[in-house]
Amino acid sequence: MGGCFSGDVRGGKEAVGGGGSGMGRGPAAAGHGGANEAVDHFFQGHGLRGLYTPLELSFSAAKLRNMDALSKSDPMLVIYAKRDGRLEEIGRTEVILNSLEPLWITKAMINYQFEMVQPLVFKVYDIDTKYHNTPVKMLNLAQQDFLGEACCNLSEIVTKFNHSLTLNLRSGSGHALLSTMTVHAEETSSSRMAVEMTFHCQNLENKDTFSLSDPFLRVSRLSENSAAIPICKTEVVMNNLNPVWRPITLTSQQYSSKDNPLLVECFDFDDSGNHELIGSLQTTISQLENLYNSKTGANFYSNKGQKKMKGQLFLNKFHEKVQHTFLDYISSGFELNFMVAVDFTASNGDPRTPQSLHYIDPSGRPNSYQQAILGVSEVLQFYDSDRRFPAWGFGAKIPQGFISHCFNLNATTNDCEVVGVDGIMSAYSSTLYSVALAGPTLFGPVVTKAAEIANHAVQYSNNKYFVLLIITDGVITDVQETKDAIVRASDLPLSILIVGVGNADFTQMRILDADFGKRLESSTGRIATRDIVQFVPVQEVQAGGTVTVVQSLLEELPGQFLEYMRTRDIKPLPPQQASAPAYAAPPPPQL
């Protein structure tokens, strides 16, 4: 029980599992409600045809090999589906520090189909210490120590009495190991009910000698045989015996029922992974609700439950709510409107030479810019009913004789929009021969323009969400101006996807992506309302293995969409409104 659920970042100090969603790349919570091309494409794109049952897979392991000299292994599990003889990655767990008996919180979603044989492969890796601050999706598996693998068919799991199957791990050469892993499957609940809670503690016992404890909470659901299944961990609050944690949201799928027993444990965080238990208590969602209503606290108990501790658990907030899924919105008529901005600065190289990132290969092989445009637009086009996409360039000297940092790729009209994916590709190719590559690299103008369009649309309707794809080969020179534009845009229905192509050092670009737990701050001190940026360097992702650039770009988009809708209490459209023709807002004024 001493392993730390580290999540993606900050060496184990971030929260995991309290956002009310899993990690699955398939339809995590189906709930689709009618004929819709976007929904159909979503399911078909994941190989889902016919009837299926959504399942959530949980994982643990035992007796893992220890690959570290001065500590224990830091295991992460990678889950694959085997399709057409090829392995397709469907998810990665968080990294657990210093543990040979990990209980991972992150789940994988998969759809069970009775008429199909569905082979699964599980691979366990020991993550090297120097990569602990790297998001798990970006880890290069070839650089990690391989701890073993196992395989089974999904039907073998679901036919077990308790839907749990323990497998022996094997080495890369196929030799049996003493290590085992257990897979547990649960049919996902159709309920949308969730509970948002804010915990705080008072008078916790101090476990540190020269400072105060660094407490975090772990919440587990107790099964019928009293086994604890971890479902959530708060972030770590440093040096504090009266901590207040950020709100967590638990779905009814996670806690099962309001009367199902839960175990709440409070630990003092330690970098070694040997977190010391401050105290624990057994409770239920109903009892936590009573604590909130009565404004009283519940005492923690010692490890064996015999000694009552002075530390108490309180709730500052308890709110039951309906938590709609991404597909609930999409199937009821909400749209994702795609926009693209392309870097035409001189650092890309002369487009006429094969060394240029903008070189158009006569053989038809797409360059890096074309690959990014095609990959993202081919996914998002199905979520945009009119398939008219704003497309801009920046950093070039345009025919009017001056350098522009936001110009229309569509040179035939004064309209920034082009029609369809082919329209984007055609406009991009034409622009290469009508502008002169220049510089510098500025993002501020295109982010501001995209924000203007989103702000204009929100005046007329709340069922549109905008996605700006920026493709660039270099580091921006207007860092603060871009930060200011992104912070302003964080209040709008907008996400920004940034693809880095070429060999540039993109370290500075990661500042714009709040994956490392710190939101952007503007020059006036304003903090971004939410994280709206996802940055992906193409070469780094391609070197990492089976996760594609498009997957890395789009995996956070549903969460950003849901965060915007939920924080503004925007609900999916009722059936009668969803079937009505969408109201078309007048076009925004042109620059």
N, C-alpha and C positions, 0 to 999 in steps of 0.2 A: 504493500500500500504506500510505499515511500516514493514511487516515481512521480515525476512532475509532468503534467500535461502542458507541454510548452507551446503548442500551437505553431504558428509560422515564425514567430519573431520574438525578439527580446529575451532569448535564452530561458524561456519558461515562465515569464512574468505576465504574459497577456492572458485575457480571458478566453475560454474555449467552450463552445456548446451552449452558450446562453443567449444566442440570437434567434432561437426558434427555428433553425434550419440546419440541414445536413450539408454534405459536400457533393452529393451525387451529380454526375454529368448528364444523367438521364432525367426524365421528368420526376423530380423529387416528390411532388405532391400533385397527382394528376388533376382531378377536379375540373376537367375541361367540360364545357357545357353546351356544345353544339357545333354544327359544321363551321369550320373556319380554316382557311388555307394555311394560315401561319401555324395553327395547332397541328394540322395534318402534316405539314413539312417538318415540324419539330419531332413528331413521333417517328415518321418515316426516316428522317435523317439519323435517328438512333437505331434503325433496324427494327422498329416496333410496329408490327402489323398484326391485326386481329386482336383477340382478347388477351389480357394479361393481368397479373396481380402484382401491384407494386410492393416490394419488400425492402426493408431496411436491414442491413447487415452490420453487426457489431463484432469486435475482434479483441482477442487477448492472446497471450503467449506465455509459455513457461519453459524454464531451463534453457534459455537462450545461451549461445556461446558468448563468452566474454572476450572481446577483441581489444580492450583497452588495458594498458599496463598499470596505471595508477588509479583507475576508477572502473566503473562498469560500462557496458555498452549503452549507447543511446539509440534505441531502436525506432524505426519507422516502417510501416507496412505499406506496400504498393499492391493494389488490387487490379487484376486484369480479367477481361472476358476474352475467350478464345473464339474468334469468328473467322471462318474460311481459312483455318490453319494459321491465322495471324493473331498475335496478342494485341489487344486494344486496352490501353490503360483507362480504367473507369474511376480511379480515385487514389488519393494518398492520405494516410492518417497524419496526425501531428507527430512530432518527435517527443519521446519520453526520455528524460535525462536519467542516466545512472540507474538503469533497471534491467534485470534479466527476466522479470515477470510482469511485463507491461499489460495494463488495461487501457486500451485506447478509447478516447471519447468520440473522435470523429467517426462518423458512420459512412457507409456506402449505400447508394440506392441502386436497385436493380429490378427489372421486371421479369417475373417468373411466367414462362409460357409452357403450358402443359405439353403441347405438341412438339416442343423443341428440346433437343439435348443442349444444355447450356454449360459448357466447361468453364471453370474458373481457375485462375492461377494466382497464388499469393506469394510475394517475395518480401523477405525481411532484410533490412539493411541497418548497419550501425553507422550513424551519421557522425562524421568527423567533427571535432570541436570547433574547428575554424569555420564551419558552415552553419553554426547554430543560429546566426542572425540572418540567414538566407531563407526567404520564403520557401516552403517545401515544394511548391510547384516549380521552382526554379532550380532545384537541386539536380546536379548531374550525377546519376546513379553510378556511373562508371568510376566516380571518384570516391565512392563509399565502400565500406567493407560489407560483403555479402554474408548474411547469417544463415540463409537457408530458404527453401521454397517448398510449397505443398500445392496440390491440385485436387479438385473434386468436381462433380457435377452439382449444379444447384438443386436438382431433385434429391440428391443424397442428403442435403441439409433439411429440406422441408418435409421429408418423409420420416425424420427422426421424431420421437415422441415430444420432446421439448424444443424441437427445431434447432438443436445445438449439435455440432459435429466437431470432434477433436481429431486433428490430423498430425501425423509425424512429419517433421521437416526433413528435407533431404539436402545434401550438399549440391554444388553445381555439377559434380560428376555423378550424382545419383545415389551416393551412399547415404544410408539411414543415419540420422542424428538422434541424440537423446531429446532434442528440443521438440516441443509440440506447440500447436496453435489451435485455438477454438474459434469457430464461426457460429454466431447465433443470428437467426433470421426472425424478423417480426413483420407481420402484415401491417402496412401503414394504415393509420386511422384516417377515416374520412372526416373526422371532426376538425373544425377550424378553431376551436376554443384554445386560448392561451392565457397565461397569467404573467403579468409584468410585475417584478418585485425589486425593491431596493433594500438591501440588507445593511445593517451596521451593528457593530459590537461595542460593548463597554467593559472596561476593567479586565481585559485579557491578561493572562499570565505571561510574564516576560521570560522568554527562553534564551535571550542573548545576554552575554556578560558585559560587553562594552557599549551596547546600544539597545534599542528596543526591538521587539519582534517585528518581522515582516509578514503579516498574516495574509492568507487567502482562504477562501471557502471552496470546498468540493461537495457537490450535491450528487447523491446516488439514489437510484430507485432500488428498493429491496424486493427481490423476487420471492416466489412462494417458498423456496428452500433457504431464504434469508441471505442469498448471495447478493452482494452490492454491485449494481451495474452503474458506473459513473455516467452522468448525463450532462454535467455542467461544472465549470470551474470559473471562479471570479478572477480578475486580475490581482496581482500582488500590490498591497499598499505598504510602502516602505516605512520602517521605523515608527510604528504607530500601534498603541494598545487600545485605541478607540476608533478603529477604521470605519469609513463609509465607502462602500463599493459602488461602482457604476451599476445602473439597472440591468437586470437579466430578464429574459423572456423564456419561459418554459411552455412548450405546447402540451396539449393533453396526450399526445403520442409519447412524449418523454416521461411524464409523471403517471400515465396510465389512468388513474382516477383520483379524485380529490381525497379519497380515503386510503389510497395505497401508501404503505409506509415508505418514508424517505429517510436517508441518513445524511445529516449535515455535519461535515468535519471541518474544523479550523486548524490549519497548519501554519507553522513558522517556516517560511521559505528559506532554503539553503542552496547555494550554487552547486553543491556536490550532488544534489538530488535526494539527500537524506533529510527530508523535511520532517520536522519534529511536530508531533500532534499536540496541539494546545488543548483541544477538547472536542467532543462530539455529542450529538443528540439525535434522537429518533423523533420524527414528526410526520405530519401529512400536510397536504396543501390546505385542507380544511383547518387544521390547527394553526398553520401560519396565518391564515386569514383572521382567525380569532385573536392571535397575537397583535396583528395590525389594528383591529377594531378596538381592542382593550388597551392599546398603547403600553402593553407590558412586555417584559423580556422573558426568554427561556434560558435556563442555565445549561451550560455545557457540563459534560461529565468526563471523567478520566478515561483512559484507553479501555479499561475493563468495565466501565460503566458503574463502578462502585462508589467513586468519590465525586461529590458535587463540587464543581469549580465555581469560583466567584465571577468568572467571565459570563456575559449574557449576550444573546442574539436578539436583535430588534428588527422590525420592519418599518421603514419610512414610507413605503408605498406598496400597495397590493391592488392590482387592477386587472380584472378579467375582461377579455376582449376577444372578438372574432378576428382571426389572423388569416387573411386571404392569401392565396398563393399567386405566383407569377402567372401561371396559366389561367387562373380565375380572371385576372385582368385582361390578358390577351384574348381569351375566348369570348369576352364580353364587349370587345370592340376597341380596347386601348391599342395604341400603335407606338412603334418605335420608328422614328423618322431619322434616316441616315444622312449624314453630311460628311464631306471629305475635304481635306486640305493637303496639298502636295508641296514639298520643298523643292524649289527651283534655284537654290543657291549654287554658286560656282564650285563649291567643294565637292559636288557630285561628279565633276569631270565632264568633259566635252561629250555630249550625247552621241556624236558621230563616231566615237572610238569605243571599241569593245570593253575597255577598262572602266567606262563610265557606268555609274549606277542607273543612269537613265537610258542606257544603250538599248535600242529596239533590235533584238536579234531577228535576222531575216528568216531563221528556221521556225520562228513562232514561239520559241521558249520565252516565257515572261520574265522580265527583270524583277528586282526586289520590290519596286514600287507597284508594279502590276500584280505581283503575287499578293501583296497586302490588300490592295483594292479588291481584287477578285475574291480572296478568302473571306473577308469581312462582309462585303456587299452581298455576296451570294447567300449568306446566312440571313442578314438583316432585311433583304428586299422583301421577304415574305411577310414581314411584320409592318409593312408600309403600303397602304392600299393604293395610292396613286403612283408609287414607284418613280417619283420625281425627286431627284437628289441634288441639293446645293453642292457645288464643286468649285473649290478655289485653289489658286496657287499663291505662293509667297516667295519673296526673295529674288525676283527677276526684274529685268528691265523690259517693260512691256512696249508694244508698238507706239503708244502715245509718247514715248521718249523718256520716261522716268522710271525709277525703281519702285515697285509696289510690293507691299507686304500683305495684300489681300485683294486679288483680282479674280474675276470670273474665268473659269476654264472654258465656259461656253461663249466663244467669241462672236457667234453668229447673231446673238440677240443681246439685249441689255439685262437678261434674266440670268441669275446665278444657277438656276436649276438645269439639269440634264435629265433625259428620260432613260431610265433603266440602267443596268450594269454596263451594257454595251455603250450607252451614252457617255458614261464616265470614262470608259477605256478609250473611246474615240476622241473625246475632248482632251484627255491627257496627252495622247499621241500628237494631236494637232498643235497643242500648246508648245511642245518641245521645239517645233520648227518656226514658231512665231514670236518667241521671246528670247532674250539673251540672259543666260544664267549670271547671277550677280550675288548680292548679299547685303547686309548680314542676315543671320537667322533670327527672326522675330516671331514669337507665337502670339503676343498680345493682341494684334489686330484681328486675327482669325478667331481667337477665342471670344473676343468682344463681339464680332459679327454673329457668331453662332448663338451667343447669349441674347443678342437683340432679337433674333428669330424666335428663340424659345420664349422670351419675355412677351413678344407680340402675340404668340399663339395662346399663351396662358390667359390672356385677357378675354378670350372667346370660348375656351374649352379646357378641361383638365384631363382629357383622355389622350393627350399626345406627350410622348417623351422623346427627347432628341439625343442622338449619339453622333458626336464629332470624332472622326478618325483623322489624326495628323500623322503623316509619314515624313520622316526627316533623316538626314544623314549626319547631323552635327549637333553640337551643344548650343543652346540658345544664348543670345547675348542680352536679351531683355528679361533677365530672371525675375526681378522684382515686379516689373510691369505685368509679366505673365502671372505671377502669384496673385497680384491684385485682381486681375481679370478672373482668375479661377475662384478666388474667394467670393467675389461678387456673384459669379455664376452658380455657386454652391446652393443658393436659394431657389434655383430654377430647375425645371425638369430637363436636366442635361447631364450627360456623362461624356468624358473625353478619353478616347483611346489613342495612345501615342506609340507608334512603331519606330524603333531605331534601326536603320539599315546601314550596312557598311561596317568599317573597322574603328569608328570613332570611340573615344572614351566617354561613355554615357553616364559616368558616376554622378555628375551634377544633375542629370535629368531625373534621377530617382528622388530628388528633393520634392518634385511635383507630385509624386505618388505617395500617399499617406499609409502605405502598407506597414510602415514601421512604428505605427501607433501615435504619431504626432501630426496633427492636422496643420494645414498651411495657415500662415499668418500674413496679413497684408501689411503694407507700409504704415498704415494707420493703427495697427495693433488688433484689427478685427480677425477673429478666428473663423475658418471655414465652417459652415454649418454641417457639412458632411464631406466625406472623401468622394470625389467625382472623377478622379484620374486613375487610369491604369496604364502603366508604362511597360513595354516589352521590347528588349533588344533582340533582334531576329537571330543573330549568330549564337547568342547565349542559350536561347530556347532550343534552337536546332541541335546544339551540342548536348542538350540535356536528355534527349531520348524521344519517347513516344508522344509526349504532349506537344501538340502543334502550336504554332504562333497564334492561330485563330482561337484555339481553345484557351490559351493563356490570356488573350485579350478579352474574350467575352465571358470568362467564368465569373467575374465579379459583377457583370452588368445586371443580371436579375436581382441581386442583392441591393445594388444601388437604386434600381427602379423601385423595389419594394420599400426601401427606407424612405424615399421621397414620398410615396403614396401613403404609407402608414403614419409618418410624422405629421402629415397634413389631413389625416383622417379621410382620405379619398378612397372610396369603395368602388368595387367593380360595378358596372352598369347592370341594372335589373334586366331580365330577358326582353321586356317590351322595348326598352331603350336601346339595348344592344342590337336588336334587329332593325332599328330605324336607320335611315341614311345618316351618315355622319355630317355634322355641320362644318362647312368649309369656311375657315377664317379668311378674311381678305388678305392678300399678300402683304408682307412687310414693305415699308418704303425701301427703295434701292439707294445704295450709296452714290 
